[in-house]
Amino acid sequence: MTVRATLVTGWVVALMCGLVACAGSPSPPPAADLVVDVTIAKGQVTPSNATLRAKVGQPITFRVTSDAADELHVHSVPDHKFQVAAAPNQTFQFKVDVPGNVEVALHHLDRTIATIHVQP
């Protein structure tokens, strides 16, 4: 084999290895849904002032059982508002599009359920 053929073969092998590496590994699986169980009973809210973590675009579900009507407000961009009835097993789902700290509060009771740290 000539020197030129050896160099060309070396470059082809290096190029192919680079292309295989650039093809990369598959993207990581999407984050699992964040599910938060909320109970509102006799003016008390559980959880209260919880700290949670999520990723941008990750589905977030609040499952609410309440003995009083209220409004669940997600202070994100854009914000989300859900009407809570005096009923068990209510489900409210949303996604956050902008990273940052997102407060989830009940307006009539004026209570913070959680602050969600949303990461890119």
Buried (B, 14 or more C-beta within 10 A) or exposed (E): EEEEEEEEEEEEEEEEEEEEEEEEEEEEEEBEEBEBEBBBEEEEBEBEEBEBEBBBEBBBEBBBBBEBEBEBBBBBEEEBEBEBEEEEEBEBEBBBEEBBEBBBBBEEBEBBBBBBEBEE
